[in-house]
Amino acid sequence: MQMFRRGLCAAVALMLAVPSAFAQQQTHVINSSALDQAVQQRVARDEADREAIRSFLHNPSVRAVAAKAGVSTDKAEAAVSTLQGDELRQAASQARSVNGQLAGGSTIVISTTTIIIILLIIILIVALK
């Protein structure tokens, strides 16, 4: 009986020790430096998107349209830091489009004015959430 107990204890100890040894040998799917690099790229892209929106909001033409519409560009600029994910990318894409049209000397038409107003409203709505 005593021999059976020793054998059983040895078997249980072996069953507990073996899985932990295999768990230590497993490798991660992605190493920490690649993960750090991906996070840094995301942060840099988000900051570039926010900067595109800020430069859009500093444009005198945008400020004039916003003032006529009764929208505060200061509140919109304060709300830029709260934008994230798809909302940030969409707003930045629209801001870059308008910035390109304004910098290229294009004639400002109703569609550009509409984009400016919609973009300002989106920024303010997101800020009020």
TAWO-V972541 format. One record per helix or strand of 2 or more residues. SS is the DSSP state (H for helix, E for strand). FROM is the first residue (numbers start at 1). TO is the last residue. Records with the same first field share a line. If there is no record, write none. Layout:
SS=FROM-TO, FROM-TO
This chain:
H=2-25, 32-58, 60-69, 73-82, 85-103, 110-128
